[in-house]
Amino acid sequence: MARTCDICAKTVSVGNRIVRHGLAKSKGGIGLHTTGITKRRFRPNLQKIHVKENGGTVRKTVCTACIRSKKIVKA
């Protein structure tokens, strides 16, 4: 299954997971130090639902943001 919304084309985005150690300067320490950065992925919340389309029903993969904003009509 492609991780893409059939309505808004929302797809996987990437970011970083940053690990910091140490005590903050405002709390009396010498500051936070970055000790690790790893890549991570933000996946959209996709649901397979039946949608009314052209007088019939079709199963589509739709993100929950499109379902909540009524961009589709459920069958």
C-alpha positions in Angstrom: 0.0 0.0 0.0 1.3 3.4 -0.9 1.4 5.6 2.1 -0.4 8.4 0.3 -3.9 10.0 0.8 -6.0 9.6 -2.4 -7.7 13.0 -1.7 -5.0 15.5 -0.6 -1.8 13.5 -1.6 -0.4 13.7 2.0 2.6 11.4 2.2 5.4 10.4 4.5 7.6 13.3 5.8 11.0 13.0 7.5 12.6 14.7 10.5 15.1 14.1 13.2 15.0 12.5 16.7 17.4 14.6 18.8 18.8 13.3 22.1 20.2 15.9 24.5 21.9 15.3 27.9 23.0 17.7 30.6 21.4 20.3 32.9 20.0 23.5 31.4 21.9 26.7 32.1 18.8 28.2 33.6 18.8 25.4 36.1 22.5 25.8 37.1 24.1 23.5 34.6 26.5 24.1 31.8 23.9 23.6 29.1 22.3 20.8 27.0 24.6 18.9 24.7 23.3 17.0 21.6 24.5 13.4 21.9 22.6 11.8 19.1 20.6 12.6 16.0 18.8 9.9 14.1 16.4 10.2 11.1 12.7 9.4 11.7 9.5 9.3 9.6 6.2 11.0 10.2 3.5 8.8 8.7 0.0 10.1 7.9 -2.9 8.4 9.6 -4.5 6.7 6.7 -7.7 4.7 6.7 -9.3 2.5 4.0 -12.9 3.6 3.7 -15.7 3.2 1.2 -16.5 6.5 -0.6 -19.4 7.6 -2.8 -18.1 8.5 -6.2 -19.9 8.9 -9.6 -23.1 7.1 -8.3 -21.2 4.1 -6.9 -18.9 3.2 -4.1 -15.1 3.0 -4.3 -12.6 1.9 -1.6 -10.0 4.6 -1.1 -7.1 5.3 1.2 -7.9 8.6 2.9 -6.2 10.5 5.8 -8.2 11.3 8.9 -7.8 15.0 8.2 -9.8 14.7 5.0 -12.4 12.5 6.7 -12.9 15.1 9.5 -13.1 18.0 7.1 -15.8 16.3 5.1 -13.8 16.4 1.8 -15.3 13.0 1.0 -18.8 11.4 1.4 -18.8 8.1 3.1 -20.9 5.3 1.5 
